């Protein structure tokens, strides 16, 4: 219904204000979601453990040490010698190595400065002394 003095229709002020709020929320939530995704970006360290002749070593124990917290995670390599550590902080440095049959592979360093999200390392236990 129009106001006689102003000529403005006041039947839908609630709808107008509600629509404006939804529009503003949508516009400002897009940049926030991108920031959340950037902060939530995580790294993955994966690869395989090999023995003499580059044969995969199933059952090798692969260790991942967080140099910031000194926490150590472990994974037992599967039939094809592969291992995987997911959901790692991009802000920490890590060390990864494998042990199999009484031998230890050389330690590989995973740097927080490496911008790759997935890092792959072949751990050679036969080179260890």
VMD Tcl script that builds the backbone (N, CA, C; Angstrom):
set m [mol new atoms 387]
animate dup $m
set s [atomselect $m all]
$s set {name element resname resid chain x y z} {
  {N N UNK 1 A 0.844 -1.163 0.000}
  {CA C UNK 1 A 0.000 0.000 0.000}
  {C C UNK 1 A 0.900 1.240 0.000}
  {N N UNK 2 A 0.588 2.200 -0.847}
  {CA C UNK 2 A 1.409 3.385 -0.958}
  {C C UNK 2 A 1.006 4.416 0.078}
  {N N UNK 3 A 2.025 5.065 0.623}
  {CA C UNK 3 A 1.809 6.172 1.539}
  {C C UNK 3 A 1.382 7.380 0.714}
  {N N UNK 4 A 0.320 8.058 1.141}
  {CA C UNK 4 A -0.191 9.197 0.376}
  {C C UNK 4 A 0.799 10.345 0.332}
  {N N UNK 5 A 1.547 10.543 1.402}
  {CA C UNK 5 A 2.459 11.683 1.465}
  {C C UNK 5 A 3.746 11.437 0.673}
  {N N UNK 6 A 4.309 10.195 0.747}
  {CA C UNK 6 A 5.604 9.927 0.119}
  {C C UNK 6 A 5.501 9.174 -1.193}
  {N N UNK 7 A 4.396 8.484 -1.414}
  {CA C UNK 7 A 4.240 7.707 -2.627}
  {C C UNK 7 A 5.037 6.402 -2.600}
  {N N UNK 8 A 5.557 5.991 -1.409}
  {CA C UNK 8 A 6.366 4.778 -1.271}
  {C C UNK 8 A 5.497 3.629 -0.792}
  {N N UNK 9 A 5.691 2.473 -1.389}
  {CA C UNK 9 A 4.955 1.269 -1.007}
  {C C UNK 9 A 5.653 0.627 0.191}
  {N N UNK 10 A 4.982 0.543 1.345}
  {CA C UNK 10 A 5.578 0.021 2.575}
  {C C UNK 10 A 5.145 -1.407 2.890}
  {N N UNK 11 A 4.599 -2.115 1.950}
  {CA C UNK 11 A 4.143 -3.475 2.220}
  {C C UNK 11 A 5.300 -4.466 2.330}
  {N N UNK 12 A 6.436 -4.181 1.708}
  {CA C UNK 12 A 7.512 -5.155 1.658}
  {C C UNK 12 A 8.832 -4.660 2.259}
  {N N UNK 13 A 8.841 -3.886 3.332}
  {CA C UNK 13 A 10.136 -3.437 3.858}
  {C C UNK 13 A 10.938 -4.591 4.453}
  {N N UNK 14 A 10.247 -5.560 5.072}
  {CA C UNK 14 A 10.951 -6.686 5.670}
  {C C UNK 14 A 11.653 -7.504 4.591}
  {N N UNK 15 A 10.960 -7.758 3.483}
  {CA C UNK 15 A 11.543 -8.527 2.395}
  {C C UNK 15 A 12.774 -7.832 1.824}
  {N N UNK 16 A 12.702 -6.526 1.666}
  {CA C UNK 16 A 13.826 -5.753 1.147}
  {C C UNK 16 A 15.037 -5.849 2.078}
  {N N UNK 17 A 14.824 -5.639 3.377}
  {CA C UNK 17 A 15.933 -5.696 4.336}
  {C C UNK 17 A 16.520 -7.109 4.423}
  {N N UNK 18 A 15.665 -8.120 4.380}
  {CA C UNK 18 A 16.129 -9.503 4.419}
  {C C UNK 18 A 16.971 -9.819 3.187}
  {N N UNK 19 A 16.517 -9.411 2.009}
  {CA C UNK 19 A 17.254 -9.653 0.769}
  {C C UNK 19 A 18.605 -8.957 0.782}
  {N N UNK 20 A 18.622 -7.735 1.297}
  {CA C UNK 20 A 19.870 -6.988 1.386}
  {C C UNK 20 A 20.858 -7.693 2.310}
  {N N UNK 21 A 20.394 -8.208 3.429}
  {CA C UNK 21 A 21.268 -8.923 4.363}
  {C C UNK 21 A 21.845 -10.187 3.730}
  {N N UNK 22 A 21.016 -10.929 3.032}
  {CA C UNK 22 A 21.482 -12.158 2.373}
  {C C UNK 22 A 22.521 -11.821 1.310}
  {N N UNK 23 A 22.273 -10.777 0.546}
  {CA C UNK 23 A 23.211 -10.359 -0.485}
  {C C UNK 23 A 24.553 -9.944 0.119}
  {N N UNK 24 A 24.519 -9.144 1.172}
  {CA C UNK 24 A 25.763 -8.714 1.823}
  {C C UNK 24 A 26.515 -9.902 2.420}
  {N N UNK 25 A 25.793 -10.817 3.023}
  {CA C UNK 25 A 26.434 -12.003 3.595}
  {C C UNK 25 A 27.114 -12.824 2.500}
  {N N UNK 26 A 26.450 -12.983 1.371}
  {CA C UNK 26 A 27.035 -13.752 0.265}
  {C C UNK 26 A 28.280 -13.071 -0.284}
  {N N UNK 27 A 28.233 -11.763 -0.434}
  {CA C UNK 27 A 29.364 -11.026 -0.990}
  {C C UNK 27 A 30.573 -11.094 -0.071}
  {N N UNK 28 A 30.369 -10.963 1.237}
  {CA C UNK 28 A 31.505 -10.933 2.154}
  {C C UNK 28 A 31.969 -12.316 2.581}
  {N N UNK 29 A 31.168 -13.354 2.381}
  {CA C UNK 29 A 31.605 -14.697 2.776}
  {C C UNK 29 A 32.506 -15.330 1.733}
  {N N UNK 30 A 32.472 -14.904 0.489}
  {CA C UNK 30 A 33.323 -15.479 -0.554}
  {C C UNK 30 A 34.799 -15.258 -0.249}
  {N N UNK 31 A 35.252 -14.031 0.033}
  {CA C UNK 31 A 36.671 -13.862 0.368}
  {C C UNK 31 A 37.063 -14.603 1.642}
  {N N UNK 32 A 36.159 -14.680 2.620}
  {CA C UNK 32 A 36.485 -15.384 3.860}
  {C C UNK 32 A 36.671 -16.874 3.617}
  {N N UNK 33 A 35.890 -17.451 2.713}
  {CA C UNK 33 A 36.042 -18.874 2.444}
  {C C UNK 33 A 37.371 -19.161 1.765}
  {N N UNK 34 A 37.837 -18.239 0.915}
  {CA C UNK 34 A 39.141 -18.439 0.279}
  {C C UNK 34 A 40.259 -18.365 1.298}
  {N N UNK 35 A 40.154 -17.478 2.279}
  {CA C UNK 35 A 41.157 -17.380 3.341}
  {C C UNK 35 A 41.160 -18.655 4.166}
  {N N UNK 36 A 39.985 -19.171 4.470}
  {CA C UNK 36 A 39.901 -20.406 5.250}
  {C C UNK 36 A 40.541 -21.568 4.513}
  {N N UNK 37 A 40.323 -21.641 3.199}
  {CA C UNK 37 A 40.925 -22.720 2.429}
  {C C UNK 37 A 42.440 -22.592 2.393}
  {N N UNK 38 A 42.939 -21.372 2.271}
  {CA C UNK 38 A 44.387 -21.177 2.224}
  {C C UNK 38 A 45.021 -21.569 3.544}
  {N N UNK 39 A 44.384 -21.225 4.656}
  {CA C UNK 39 A 44.939 -21.572 5.958}
  {C C UNK 39 A 44.825 -23.067 6.217}
  {N N UNK 40 A 43.806 -23.707 5.637}
  {CA C UNK 40 A 43.590 -25.116 5.864}
  {C C UNK 40 A 44.372 -26.015 4.918}
  {N N UNK 41 A 45.166 -25.436 4.032}
  {CA C UNK 41 A 45.942 -26.236 3.089}
  {C C UNK 41 A 46.903 -27.127 3.863}
  {N N UNK 42 A 46.933 -28.383 3.510}
  {CA C UNK 42 A 47.782 -29.336 4.206}
  {C C UNK 42 A 48.680 -30.051 3.212}
  {N N UNK 43 A 49.754 -30.607 3.741}
  {CA C UNK 43 A 50.701 -31.335 2.902}
  {C C UNK 43 A 50.495 -32.832 3.029}
  {N N UNK 44 A 51.008 -33.528 2.015}
  {CA C UNK 44 A 51.018 -34.989 2.001}
  {C C UNK 44 A 52.437 -35.419 1.673}
  {N N UNK 45 A 52.950 -36.374 2.440}
  {CA C UNK 45 A 54.249 -36.984 2.147}
  {C C UNK 45 A 53.963 -38.442 1.819}
  {N N UNK 46 A 54.422 -38.857 0.642}
  {CA C UNK 46 A 54.180 -40.223 0.199}
  {C C UNK 46 A 55.387 -40.724 -0.565}
  {N N UNK 47 A 55.354 -41.991 -0.907}
  {CA C UNK 47 A 56.449 -42.553 -1.682}
  {C C UNK 47 A 56.466 -44.055 -1.537}
  {N N UNK 48 A 57.668 -44.613 -1.722}
  {CA C UNK 48 A 57.797 -46.056 -1.565}
  {C C UNK 48 A 59.160 -46.400 -0.988}
  {N N UNK 49 A 59.196 -47.568 -0.363}
  {CA C UNK 49 A 60.427 -48.096 0.231}
  {C C UNK 49 A 60.928 -49.184 -0.698}
  {N N UNK 50 A 62.205 -49.092 -1.063}
  {CA C UNK 50 A 62.776 -50.092 -1.960}
  {C C UNK 50 A 64.018 -50.718 -1.334}
  {N N UNK 51 A 64.287 -51.951 -1.766}
  {CA C UNK 51 A 65.466 -52.686 -1.337}
  {C C UNK 51 A 66.418 -52.879 -2.505}
  {N N UNK 52 A 67.292 -53.880 -2.416}
  {CA C UNK 52 A 68.245 -54.147 -3.503}
  {C C UNK 52 A 67.512 -54.379 -4.832}
  {N N UNK 53 A 68.065 -53.836 -5.915}
  {CA C UNK 53 A 67.443 -53.964 -7.223}
  {C C UNK 53 A 66.184 -53.129 -7.354}
  {N N UNK 54 A 66.014 -52.181 -6.473}
  {CA C UNK 54 A 64.828 -51.314 -6.443}
  {C C UNK 54 A 63.524 -52.098 -6.318}
  {N N UNK 55 A 63.595 -53.250 -5.640}
  {CA C UNK 55 A 62.403 -54.042 -5.370}
  {C C UNK 55 A 61.633 -53.427 -4.204}
  {N N UNK 56 A 60.294 -53.313 -4.313}
  {CA C UNK 56 A 59.515 -52.740 -3.203}
  {C C UNK 56 A 59.631 -53.593 -1.952}
  {N N UNK 57 A 59.705 -52.919 -0.823}
  {CA C UNK 57 A 59.812 -53.611 0.467}
  {C C UNK 57 A 58.498 -53.470 1.233}
  {N N UNK 58 A 57.745 -54.552 1.261}
  {CA C UNK 58 A 56.503 -54.587 2.023}
  {C C UNK 58 A 56.823 -54.835 3.493}
  {N N UNK 59 A 56.174 -54.124 4.377}
  {CA C UNK 59 A 56.383 -54.327 5.815}
  {C C UNK 59 A 57.481 -53.472 6.413}
  {N N UNK 60 A 58.065 -52.577 5.625}
  {CA C UNK 60 A 59.065 -51.651 6.175}
  {C C UNK 60 A 58.349 -50.625 7.046}
  {N N UNK 61 A 58.997 -50.194 8.102}
  {CA C UNK 61 A 58.418 -49.164 8.964}
  {C C UNK 61 A 58.952 -47.814 8.518}
  {N N UNK 62 A 58.037 -46.927 8.148}
  {CA C UNK 62 A 58.391 -45.587 7.707}
  {C C UNK 62 A 58.046 -44.624 8.840}
  {N N UNK 63 A 58.999 -43.774 9.185}
  {CA C UNK 63 A 58.813 -42.811 10.267}
  {C C UNK 63 A 58.755 -41.398 9.705}
  {N N UNK 64 A 57.914 -40.574 10.305}
  {CA C UNK 64 A 57.807 -39.163 9.951}
  {C C UNK 64 A 57.892 -38.360 11.248}
  {N N UNK 65 A 58.935 -37.543 11.359}
  {CA C UNK 65 A 59.143 -36.746 12.572}
  {C C UNK 65 A 58.865 -35.277 12.287}
  {N N UNK 66 A 58.000 -34.679 13.093}
  {CA C UNK 66 A 57.715 -33.252 13.019}
  {C C UNK 66 A 58.823 -32.540 13.792}
  {N N UNK 67 A 59.643 -31.748 13.089}
  {CA C UNK 67 A 60.774 -31.075 13.748}
  {C C UNK 67 A 60.339 -29.961 14.693}
  {N N UNK 68 A 59.114 -29.510 14.555}
  {CA C UNK 68 A 58.604 -28.433 15.415}
  {C C UNK 68 A 58.157 -28.980 16.774}
  {N N UNK 69 A 57.465 -30.131 16.747}
  {CA C UNK 69 A 56.904 -30.703 17.978}
  {C C UNK 69 A 57.634 -31.965 18.439}
  {N N UNK 70 A 58.502 -32.514 17.601}
  {CA C UNK 70 A 59.198 -33.781 17.850}
  {C C UNK 70 A 58.266 -34.989 17.900}
  {N N UNK 71 A 57.035 -34.826 17.442}
  {CA C UNK 71 A 56.117 -35.961 17.344}
  {C C UNK 71 A 56.566 -36.859 16.189}
  {N N UNK 72 A 56.427 -38.168 16.389}
  {CA C UNK 72 A 56.796 -39.127 15.345}
  {C C UNK 72 A 55.582 -39.980 15.009}
  {N N UNK 73 A 55.276 -40.049 13.702}
  {CA C UNK 73 A 54.231 -40.931 13.202}
  {C C UNK 73 A 54.918 -42.075 12.471}
  {N N UNK 74 A 54.251 -43.218 12.404}
  {CA C UNK 74 A 54.833 -44.346 11.673}
  {C C UNK 74 A 53.779 -44.973 10.771}
  {N N UNK 75 A 54.271 -45.647 9.737}
  {CA C UNK 75 A 53.412 -46.308 8.756}
  {C C UNK 75 A 54.144 -47.562 8.295}
  {N N UNK 76 A 53.443 -48.662 8.179}
  {CA C UNK 76 A 54.043 -49.892 7.660}
  {C C UNK 76 A 53.728 -49.959 6.170}
  {N N UNK 77 A 54.778 -50.022 5.350}
  {CA C UNK 77 A 54.586 -50.009 3.903}
  {C C UNK 77 A 53.768 -51.213 3.458}
  {N N UNK 78 A 52.967 -50.993 2.416}
  {CA C UNK 78 A 52.093 -52.058 1.923}
  {C C UNK 78 A 52.824 -52.871 0.846}
  {N N UNK 79 A 52.116 -53.782 0.207}
  {CA C UNK 79 A 52.719 -54.759 -0.702}
  {C C UNK 79 A 53.600 -54.143 -1.787}
  {N N UNK 80 A 53.213 -52.993 -2.314}
  {CA C UNK 80 A 54.020 -52.368 -3.366}
  {C C UNK 80 A 55.097 -51.431 -2.798}
  {N N UNK 81 A 55.285 -51.479 -1.476}
  {CA C UNK 81 A 56.310 -50.669 -0.820}
  {C C UNK 81 A 55.892 -49.236 -0.549}
  {N N UNK 82 A 54.656 -48.887 -0.864}
  {CA C UNK 82 A 54.241 -47.495 -0.721}
  {C C UNK 82 A 53.833 -47.145 0.710}
  {N N UNK 83 A 53.916 -45.861 0.986}
  {CA C UNK 83 A 53.505 -45.296 2.269}
  {C C UNK 83 A 52.880 -43.936 1.991}
  {N N UNK 84 A 52.135 -43.421 2.972}
  {CA C UNK 84 A 51.490 -42.114 2.821}
  {C C UNK 84 A 51.197 -41.510 4.182}
  {N N UNK 85 A 51.586 -40.261 4.350}
  {CA C UNK 85 A 51.241 -39.476 5.530}
  {C C UNK 85 A 50.460 -38.256 5.044}
  {N N UNK 86 A 49.222 -38.115 5.470}
  {CA C UNK 86 A 48.388 -37.002 5.043}
  {C C UNK 86 A 48.103 -36.043 6.178}
  {N N UNK 87 A 47.446 -34.953 5.843}
  {CA C UNK 87 A 47.017 -33.938 6.793}
  {C C UNK 87 A 48.175 -33.383 7.618}
  {N N UNK 88 A 49.256 -33.045 6.937}
  {CA C UNK 88 A 50.431 -32.498 7.612}
  {C C UNK 88 A 50.418 -30.978 7.554}
  {N N UNK 89 A 50.883 -30.357 8.600}
  {CA C UNK 89 A 50.939 -28.899 8.654}
  {C C UNK 89 A 51.933 -28.372 7.627}
  {N N UNK 90 A 51.541 -27.358 6.858}
  {CA C UNK 90 A 52.479 -26.769 5.901}
  {C C UNK 90 A 53.505 -25.868 6.575}
  {N N UNK 91 A 53.322 -25.601 7.865}
  {CA C UNK 91 A 54.202 -24.686 8.597}
  {C C UNK 91 A 55.265 -25.398 9.418}
  {N N UNK 92 A 55.442 -26.671 9.215}
  {CA C UNK 92 A 56.437 -27.438 9.979}
  {C C UNK 92 A 57.384 -28.152 9.022}
  {N N UNK 93 A 58.604 -28.357 9.491}
  {CA C UNK 93 A 59.571 -29.178 8.765}
  {C C UNK 93 A 59.450 -30.606 9.289}
  {N N UNK 94 A 59.724 -31.566 8.417}
  {CA C UNK 94 A 59.615 -32.976 8.786}
  {C C UNK 94 A 60.862 -33.715 8.346}
  {N N UNK 95 A 61.099 -34.855 8.986}
  {CA C UNK 95 A 62.120 -35.805 8.562}
  {C C UNK 95 A 61.414 -37.124 8.318}
  {N N UNK 96 A 61.780 -37.804 7.230}
  {CA C UNK 96 A 61.167 -39.092 6.916}
  {C C UNK 96 A 62.283 -40.100 6.624}
  {N N UNK 97 A 62.130 -41.303 7.151}
  {CA C UNK 97 A 63.084 -42.384 6.913}
  {C C UNK 97 A 62.373 -43.720 7.099}
  {N N UNK 98 A 63.020 -44.787 6.639}
  {CA C UNK 98 A 62.436 -46.123 6.747}
  {C C UNK 98 A 63.441 -47.066 7.386}
  {N N UNK 99 A 62.914 -48.087 8.030}
  {CA C UNK 99 A 63.729 -49.153 8.602}
  {C C UNK 99 A 63.145 -50.480 8.155}
  {N N UNK 100 A 64.062 -51.372 7.722}
  {CA C UNK 100 A 63.626 -52.686 7.268}
  {C C UNK 100 A 64.798 -53.655 7.360}
  {N N UNK 101 A 64.548 -54.806 7.936}
  {CA C UNK 101 A 65.578 -55.843 8.030}
  {C C UNK 101 A 66.834 -55.379 8.752}
  {N N UNK 102 A 66.688 -54.540 9.763}
  {CA C UNK 102 A 67.837 -54.064 10.531}
  {C C UNK 102 A 68.600 -52.921 9.881}
  {N N UNK 103 A 68.109 -52.421 8.752}
  {CA C UNK 103 A 68.781 -51.308 8.074}
  {C C UNK 103 A 67.878 -50.087 8.068}
  {N N UNK 104 A 68.507 -48.936 8.018}
  {CA C UNK 104 A 67.778 -47.667 8.017}
  {C C UNK 104 A 68.148 -46.892 6.753}
  {N N UNK 105 A 67.145 -46.327 6.105}
  {CA C UNK 105 A 67.401 -45.521 4.905}
  {C C UNK 105 A 67.980 -44.164 5.302}
  {N N UNK 106 A 68.626 -43.490 4.372}
  {CA C UNK 106 A 69.018 -42.108 4.644}
  {C C UNK 106 A 67.773 -41.261 4.935}
  {N N UNK 107 A 67.913 -40.292 5.819}
  {CA C UNK 107 A 66.798 -39.419 6.197}
  {C C UNK 107 A 66.595 -38.337 5.147}
  {N N UNK 108 A 65.340 -38.147 4.769}
  {CA C UNK 108 A 64.962 -37.084 3.836}
  {C C UNK 108 A 64.311 -35.959 4.634}
  {N N UNK 109 A 64.587 -34.719 4.236}
  {CA C UNK 109 A 64.019 -33.556 4.916}
  {C C UNK 109 A 62.883 -32.974 4.085}
  {N N UNK 110 A 61.769 -32.708 4.745}
  {CA C UNK 110 A 60.613 -32.072 4.126}
  {C C UNK 110 A 60.557 -30.656 4.680}
  {N N UNK 111 A 60.811 -29.676 3.819}
  {CA C UNK 111 A 60.891 -28.285 4.263}
  {C C UNK 111 A 59.541 -27.579 4.195}
  {N N UNK 112 A 59.284 -26.739 5.183}
  {CA C UNK 112 A 58.058 -25.934 5.170}
  {C C UNK 112 A 58.100 -24.892 4.057}
  {N N UNK 113 A 59.290 -24.616 3.530}
  {CA C UNK 113 A 59.423 -23.646 2.444}
  {C C UNK 113 A 59.059 -24.238 1.081}
  {N N UNK 114 A 58.923 -25.555 1.016}
  {CA C UNK 114 A 58.516 -26.205 -0.235}
  {C C UNK 114 A 57.011 -26.000 -0.402}
  {N N UNK 115 A 56.604 -25.340 -1.458}
  {CA C UNK 115 A 55.199 -24.989 -1.646}
  {C C UNK 115 A 54.351 -26.126 -2.218}
  {N N UNK 116 A 54.978 -27.229 -2.596}
  {CA C UNK 116 A 54.217 -28.364 -3.130}
  {C C UNK 116 A 53.320 -28.930 -2.037}
  {N N UNK 117 A 52.114 -29.332 -2.426}
  {CA C UNK 117 A 51.170 -29.918 -1.470}
  {C C UNK 117 A 51.415 -31.413 -1.283}
  {N N UNK 118 A 51.939 -32.079 -2.326}
  {CA C UNK 118 A 52.248 -33.504 -2.235}
  {C C UNK 118 A 53.714 -33.691 -2.567}
  {N N UNK 119 A 54.432 -34.306 -1.631}
  {CA C UNK 119 A 55.863 -34.557 -1.811}
  {C C UNK 119 A 56.084 -36.058 -1.816}
  {N N UNK 120 A 56.894 -36.528 -2.753}
  {CA C UNK 120 A 57.120 -37.956 -2.904}
  {C C UNK 120 A 58.601 -38.283 -2.729}
  {N N UNK 121 A 58.885 -39.312 -1.914}
  {CA C UNK 121 A 60.265 -39.710 -1.638}
  {C C UNK 121 A 60.402 -41.226 -1.758}
  {N N UNK 122 A 61.452 -41.646 -2.431}
  {CA C UNK 122 A 61.796 -43.061 -2.475}
  {C C UNK 122 A 62.851 -43.299 -1.406}
  {N N UNK 123 A 62.538 -44.194 -0.485}
  {CA C UNK 123 A 63.456 -44.485 0.624}
  {C C UNK 123 A 64.167 -45.798 0.348}
  {N N UNK 124 A 65.491 -45.738 0.230}
  {CA C UNK 124 A 66.278 -46.911 -0.122}
  {C C UNK 124 A 66.960 -47.480 1.119}
  {N N UNK 125 A 66.447 -48.604 1.597}
  {CA C UNK 125 A 66.987 -49.181 2.818}
  {C C UNK 125 A 68.281 -49.954 2.560}
  {N N UNK 126 A 68.541 -50.354 1.351}
  {CA C UNK 126 A 69.759 -51.131 1.082}
  {C C UNK 126 A 71.017 -50.244 1.059}
  {N N UNK 127 A 70.849 -48.933 0.947}
  {CA C UNK 127 A 72.009 -48.030 0.960}
  {C C UNK 127 A 72.512 -47.761 2.383}
  {N N UNK 128 A 71.673 -48.059 3.366}
  {CA C UNK 128 A 72.019 -47.773 4.756}
  {C C UNK 128 A 73.156 -48.687 5.219}
  {N N UNK 129 A 73.935 -48.164 6.152}
  {CA C UNK 129 A 75.048 -48.958 6.701}
  {C C UNK 129 A 74.783 -49.331 8.125}
}
mol reanalyze $m
mol bondsrecalc $m
mol representation Tube
mol addrep $m
